[in-house]
């Protein structure tokens, strides 16, 4: 294995010089730098920010800005750990492949299926949510028709080629970025020139004038970290694109290194401006803080604008879900941990059957969410949070194990090493464990731990059955 790893950098250089368009996994390298950069940006801007921030502001007040900043630092540590692994061996299996290599076959199996579950379940909710957002403009159109239309369009786009997926994601991300920058510019204009209905009360002092920066105590602020971490889910998606990026050695480090800037601008910056323009006591759960800010400023189309942006964020999430689930299923199939046929590529080098299976399950979710109460979305969020934290923890532990192998001289060093070796990975791991403790304390979020325990039991049983099948069919292991 070590010899193969040692040969990898030379092989990559040769491939780059020859301008190859196919990765070692036979994927088409159809994602250019422009698309990868925007996928990375879009991954850091989700529905959790546009909608979920309202409830967290009500819980923590202005201190939510600090929570997003601290969590953003941790997410950057996670991404630098992932970046070092990606440049050591860029594969679309990403986290599952690294867990399999550095922790063992079971951990790769569990990580791959968990990340697949995260995006399938999220896709179920986002499709239904997108239909609800469209209902804002077209109430006469049945929600199931809209959801089905979105599902078919995104499914076909993902099936045709990775380049089309990348282009769709580019424009989805562009809408989100433009909306946030516009909100920040308008807010700064109100603060500087005092125009609009909010001009008389807009002030930086709104960040501490109403019961201080921690109006409900530090404990209450810490309890928002679970929701804050949920808002950052999907930032790791750039890792799945490694096997299909045109120049992963250039695009991936650039995408990861610009993450702090994106967090400062889109999370810390946007929330700071909003909370200076409108005092925190006017924000409430269930209402987007962006809608409330637009209304206070006096922009009549504010609700419609935010509704369109959130629709875009939901479709972006579903689009990413189809992409990532297809790649994860193929990776599992390649390691004999899923049906072998799921590993086949079509003529445009996309895992067509794997994408089809995932899309079909998302379609089932549309039906399910149509007939059950809206509480289903709360359960979906819980599943996504548990699966996301698991994925991040596997990235960190795999990175720590990789660093040990490098120090021992058994594996080559990555061309994109994380700062301070594995120190920041240990810090991030401790932080995630603290978040799990906070989730256990919060009765409203505790369900995610129950879901996680149930899923762990399913994976353990599935692994035992898989190993039993392999022991009775020894040639199955050799089919890789």
C-alpha positions in Angstrom: 0.0 0.0 0.0 2.8 2.4 0.9 4.4 2.0 -2.5 1.1 2.8 -4.2 0.7 5.9 -2.1 4.3 7.0 -2.8 3.7 6.7 -6.5 0.5 8.8 -6.4 2.0 12.3 -6.6 4.0 11.4 -9.7 1.0 9.8 -11.3 -1.1 12.9 -10.6 1.6 15.2 -12.1 1.8 13.0 -15.2 -2.0 13.1 -15.5 -2.0 16.9 -15.2 0.7 17.3 -17.8 -1.2 15.0 -20.2 -4.4 17.0 -19.5 -6.4 13.9 -18.7 -10.1 14.4 -18.3 -10.8 11.1 -16.4 -10.0 10.5 -12.8 -8.6 7.2 -11.3 -12.2 6.2 -10.5 -13.2 6.7 -14.1 -15.2 9.8 -13.4 -15.2 12.6 -15.9 -13.2 15.6 -14.5 -16.0 18.0 -15.5 -15.9 20.4 -12.5 -13.9 23.6 -13.2 -12.4 26.0 -10.7 -15.3 28.4 -11.1 -17.8 25.7 -10.2 -15.9 24.1 -7.4 -15.4 27.5 -5.8 -19.1 28.3 -5.9 -20.0 24.9 -4.7 -17.8 25.5 -1.7 -19.4 28.9 -1.1 -22.9 27.5 -1.5 -22.1 24.7 0.9 -21.6 27.3 3.6 -24.9 29.1 3.0 -28.0 27.0 3.7 -31.6 27.1 4.8 -30.3 27.0 8.4 -29.1 30.5 8.1 -32.0 32.0 6.2 -34.7 30.4 8.4 -33.2 28.8 11.5 -31.3 31.9 12.7 -34.6 33.5 13.9 -35.1 30.9 16.7 -31.5 31.1 17.7 -31.5 34.9 18.0 -34.5 34.6 20.3 -32.5 32.1 22.5 -29.2 33.9 22.5 -29.6 37.5 21.4 -26.5 39.2 19.8 -24.2 36.5 21.3 -25.4 34.3 18.4 -22.8 36.1 16.3 -20.0 34.8 18.6 -21.5 31.3 18.4 -21.4 31.4 14.6 -17.8 32.7 14.7 -16.6 30.0 17.1 -18.3 27.2 15.2 -16.9 28.7 12.0 -13.4 28.3 13.3 -14.1 24.7 14.2 -15.5 24.1 10.7 -12.4 25.5 9.2 -10.3 23.1 11.3 -12.4 20.3 10.0 -12.0 21.4 6.4 -8.2 21.8 6.7 -8.1 18.3 8.0 -10.2 17.1 5.1 -8.1 19.2 2.7 -4.9 17.4 3.8 -6.5 14.1 3.2 -7.9 15.1 -0.2 -4.5 16.2 -1.5 -3.0 13.0 -0.1 -5.5 11.0 -2.1 -8.3 12.8 -4.0 -11.3 10.4 -4.3 -15.0 10.9 -4.6 -15.5 8.4 -1.8 -13.8 11.0 0.4 -14.7 10.6 4.0 -15.8 7.0 3.7 -12.6 6.1 1.8 -10.4 7.7 4.5 -12.3 6.1 7.3 -11.9 2.7 5.6 -8.2 3.2 5.1 -7.3 4.6 8.5 -9.9 3.2 10.9 -11.0 -0.1 9.2 -13.6 -1.5 6.8 -16.5 -1.1 9.2 -15.9 2.6 9.7 -15.8 3.2 6.0 -19.0 1.2 5.6 -20.7 3.2 8.4 -19.5 6.6 7.2 -20.5 6.0 3.6 -24.0 4.8 4.5 -24.4 7.6 7.1 -23.5 10.3 4.7 -25.8 8.8 2.1 -28.6 8.8 4.7 -27.9 12.4 5.6 -28.5 13.6 2.0 -31.4 11.3 1.1 -33.3 12.4 4.2 -32.4 16.0 3.7 -33.5 15.8 0.0 -36.9 14.5 1.2 -37.5 17.5 3.3 -36.0 20.0 0.9 -38.2 18.9 -2.0 -41.3 19.3 0.1 -40.0 22.6 1.5 -39.4 23.9 -2.1 -43.0 23.0 -3.0 -44.2 25.0 0.0 -42.1 28.0 -1.1 -43.5 27.9 -4.6 -47.0 27.8 -3.1 -46.3 31.3 -1.8 -46.7 32.5 -5.4 -48.9 29.8 -6.9 -51.3 28.6 -4.2 -53.5 26.8 -6.8 -50.7 24.4 -7.8 -50.8 21.2 -5.8 -47.6 20.8 -3.7 -46.9 17.3 -4.9 -46.9 18.4 -8.5 -44.3 21.0 -7.8 -42.2 18.7 -5.7 -42.3 16.0 -8.4 -41.3 18.5 -11.1 -38.3 19.6 -9.1 -37.3 16.0 -8.4 -37.5 15.0 -12.1 -35.6 18.1 -13.4 -32.7 17.8 -10.9 -32.6 14.0 -11.4 -32.2 14.4 -15.2 -29.6 17.1 -14.8 -27.5 14.9 -12.5 -27.9 12.0 -14.8 -26.7 13.8 -17.9 -23.3 14.9 -16.7 -21.4 16.3 -13.7 -20.8 19.5 -15.6 -24.5 20.2 -15.7 -24.7 19.5 -11.9 -21.9 21.9 -11.4 -23.5 24.6 -13.5 -26.8 24.4 -11.7 -25.1 24.5 -8.4 -23.1 27.5 -9.5 -26.2 29.6 -10.2 -28.0 28.4 -7.1 -25.0 29.6 -5.1 -24.8 32.8 -7.0 -28.4 33.7 -6.0 -27.6 33.0 -2.3 -24.4 35.0 -2.3 -26.0 37.9 -4.2 -28.9 38.1 -1.7 -26.6 38.1 1.4 -24.3 40.7 -0.1 -27.3 42.8 -1.0 -28.6 42.6 2.5 -25.3 43.6 4.0 -24.9 46.6 1.7 -28.5 47.8 2.4 -27.9 47.3 6.1 -24.7 49.2 6.1 -26.4 52.0 4.1 -29.1 52.2 6.8 -26.5 52.4 9.6 -24.3 55.0 7.7 -26.9 57.3 6.2 -30.0 56.6 8.4 -32.5 56.2 5.6 -35.6 54.0 5.7 -38.0 53.3 8.5 -35.2 51.6 10.5 -32.8 54.6 10.3 -33.9 56.2 13.5 -33.2 53.1 15.7 -30.4 51.4 13.7 -27.1 51.5 15.7 -24.2 49.4 16.6 -25.3 49.8 20.3 -28.2 47.4 19.5 -25.6 44.6 20.0 -25.4 45.3 23.7 -28.0 47.9 24.7 -30.8 45.4 25.4 -29.7 43.3 28.4 -26.2 43.0 27.1 -24.4 40.9 24.6 -25.4 37.7 26.5 -29.0 38.7 27.4 -30.0 35.2 28.5 -26.7 34.0 29.8 -23.8 32.1 28.3 -25.5 28.8 28.9 -28.4 29.7 26.7 -26.0 30.9 24.1 -24.1 27.6 24.1 -27.4 25.7 23.6 -27.7 27.3 20.2 -24.5 25.6 19.0 -26.4 22.5 17.8 -28.5 24.7 15.5 -25.5 26.7 14.4 -23.6 23.5 13.5 -26.6 22.3 11.5 -26.4 25.6 9.5 -22.9 24.7 8.5 -23.8 21.2 7.2 -22.8 20.6 3.6 -19.6 22.7 3.8 -17.8 19.3 3.5 -19.5 18.6 0.1 -16.5 20.1 -1.7 -14.6 16.9 -0.6 -16.9 14.7 -2.6 -16.0 16.7 -5.8 -12.3 15.7 -5.5 -12.6 12.9 -8.0 -14.3 15.1 -10.6 -12.5 18.3 -10.3 -10.3 19.3 -13.2 -7.4 20.4 -11.1 -7.9 19.2 -7.5 -4.4 20.2 -6.5 -5.3 23.8 -7.2 -9.0 24.2 -6.8 -9.5 22.3 -3.5 -6.9 24.2 -1.4 -8.2 27.5 -2.7 -11.8 26.6 -1.9 -10.9 25.5 1.6 -8.6 28.5 2.4 -11.3 31.0 1.5 -13.7 29.4 4.0 -12.9 31.9 6.8 -13.6 34.8 4.5 -17.0 33.3 3.6 -17.9 32.7 7.3 -16.9 36.2 8.3 -18.9 37.8 5.5 -22.0 35.6 5.1 -22.6 34.5 8.8 -20.8 36.9 11.1 -21.1 39.9 8.8 -24.7 39.4 7.8 -26.0 38.6 11.3 -24.0 41.6 12.8 -25.6 44.0 10.3 -29.1 42.6 10.8 -28.8 42.8 14.6 -27.5 46.4 14.4 -30.3 47.5 12.1 -33.0 45.7 14.1 -32.8 45.0 17.9 -32.7 41.3 18.7 -35.9 41.4 20.7 -37.9 41.8 17.5 -36.8 38.4 16.1 -38.7 35.3 16.8 -38.7 31.6 16.0 -40.5 30.7 12.8 -39.8 34.0 11.1 -36.7 34.5 8.9 -34.5 37.3 10.4 -34.0 38.5 6.8 -37.7 38.9 6.2 -38.0 40.8 9.5 -35.1 43.0 8.6 -36.5 43.8 5.2 -39.9 44.6 6.7 -38.3 46.9 9.2 -36.3 48.7 6.6 -39.4 49.1 4.5 -38.6 47.0 1.4 -42.1 45.9 0.3 -40.8 42.9 -1.7 -38.6 41.7 1.2 -40.7 38.6 2.0 -40.9 37.6 -1.7 -37.1 38.1 -2.1 -36.2 36.0 0.9 -38.8 33.4 -0.1 -37.1 33.1 -3.5 -33.6 32.8 -1.9 -34.8 30.1 0.5 -36.4 28.2 -2.4 -33.0 28.4 -4.2 -31.2 27.1 -1.0 -33.7 24.2 -0.8 -33.2 23.2 -4.4 -29.4 23.6 -4.1 -29.5 21.2 -1.1 -31.5 18.7 -3.1 -29.2 19.0 -6.1 -26.2 18.4 -3.9 -27.9 15.5 -2.3 -28.5 13.7 -5.6 -24.8 14.3 -6.5 -23.3 13.1 -3.2 -25.6 10.1 -2.6 -24.8 8.8 -6.1 -21.0 9.0 -5.4 -21.3 7.5 -2.0 -23.4 4.6 -3.2 -20.9 3.9 -6.0 -18.0 4.0 -3.5 -19.9 1.5 -1.2 -20.6 -0.8 -4.2 -16.9 -0.7 -5.2 -16.0 -2.0 -1.8 -18.7 -4.7 -1.9 -20.7 -2.9 0.8 -23.7 -2.3 -1.5 -25.2 -3.9 -4.6 -22.5 -4.2 -7.2 -24.6 -2.8 -10.0 -24.7 0.6 -8.2 -21.0 1.0 -9.1 -21.6 1.2 -12.8 -21.2 4.5 -14.8 -23.2 5.5 -17.8 -21.8 6.8 -21.1 -21.3 10.3 -19.5 -19.4 8.8 -16.6 -22.0 9.4 -13.9 -23.3 6.7 -11.5 -26.7 6.6 -13.1 -28.2 3.7 -11.2 -26.9 4.9 -7.8 -28.4 8.4 -8.5 -31.7 6.8 -9.6 -32.0 4.7 -6.4 -31.4 7.8 -4.3 -33.8 10.0 -6.3 -36.5 7.3 -6.0 -36.1 7.3 -2.2 -36.3 11.1 -2.2 -39.5 10.8 -4.2 -40.9 8.5 -1.5 -40.1 11.2 1.0 -42.2 13.7 -1.0 -45.2 11.4 -0.6 -44.4 10.8 3.1 -44.0 14.5 3.9 -47.2 15.2 2.1 -49.3 13.0 4.4 -47.6 13.5 7.8 -47.6 16.6 10.0 -45.0 19.2 9.7 -43.2 17.7 12.7 -41.6 15.4 10.1 -39.2 18.3 9.3 -38.0 18.4 12.9 -37.1 14.7 12.8 -35.4 15.3 9.5 -33.3 18.0 11.0 -32.4 15.7 13.9 -31.3 12.9 11.5 -29.2 15.4 9.4 -27.5 16.8 12.5 -26.5 13.4 13.9 -25.3 12.2 10.6 -23.3 15.4 9.9 -21.6 15.4 13.3 -20.6 11.7 12.7 -19.2 12.5 9.3 -17.1 15.4 10.7 -15.8 13.2 13.5 -14.7 10.5 11.1 -12.9 13.2 9.0 -11.0 14.3 12.2 -10.2 10.9 13.5 -9.0 9.8 10.0 -6.8 12.9 9.8 -5.2 12.2 13.2 -4.5 8.6 12.2 -3.1 9.8 8.8 -0.7 12.3 10.6 0.6 9.4 12.7 1.4 7.4 9.6 3.2 10.4 8.0 5.3 11.1 11.1 6.2 7.4 11.2 7.3 7.6 7.6 4.9 5.0 6.4 2.9 7.4 4.2 3.8 10.4 2.0 3.1 13.9 3.2 0.2 15.7 1.7 0.9 18.8 -0.4 -1.7 20.7 1.6 -0.8 20.0 5.3 -3.1 21.2 8.1 -1.6 23.9 10.4 0.0 22.5 13.6 -0.4 18.9 12.4 -3.2 17.1 14.2 -3.6 19.6 17.1 -6.5 21.5 15.5 -8.2 18.2 14.7 -8.1 17.2 18.4 -9.6 20.6 19.3 -12.4 20.3 16.8 -13.1 16.7 18.0 -13.4 17.9 21.6 -15.7 20.7 20.4 -18.0 18.2 18.6 -18.2 16.0 21.6 -19.2 19.1 23.6 -22.0 19.7 21.1 -23.2 16.2 21.6 -23.4 16.7 25.3 -25.4 19.9 24.7 -27.8 18.0 22.5 -28.2 15.4 25.2 -29.1 18.2 27.7 -31.7 19.8 25.4 -35.0 17.9 25.5 -36.1 19.3 22.2 -32.9 18.1 20.4 -32.3 14.9 22.3 -34.2 12.9 19.6 -31.2 13.2 17.3 -29.2 11.0 19.7 -32.0 8.4 19.8 -32.0 8.5 16.0 -28.2 8.1 16.0 -28.3 5.2 18.4 -31.0 3.5 16.2 -29.0 4.0 13.1 -25.9 2.7 14.7 -27.8 -0.5 15.6 -29.0 -0.8 12.0 -25.4 -0.4 10.7 -24.0 -2.9 13.1 -26.6 -5.5 12.1 -26.1 -4.7 8.4 -22.3 -5.1 8.7 -22.7 -8.4 10.5 -25.0 -9.7 7.7 -22.6 -8.4 5.1 -19.6 -10.1 6.7 -21.6 -13.3 7.0 -22.6 -13.2 3.3 -19.0 -12.6 2.3 -17.7 -15.4 4.4 -20.0 -17.8 2.5 -19.1 -16.2 -0.9 -15.4 -15.7 -0.7 -15.1 -14.6 -4.4 -17.3 -11.6 -3.6 -14.4 -10.0 -1.7 -12.1 -10.3 -4.7 -14.5 -8.6 -7.2 -13.0 -5.2 -6.4 
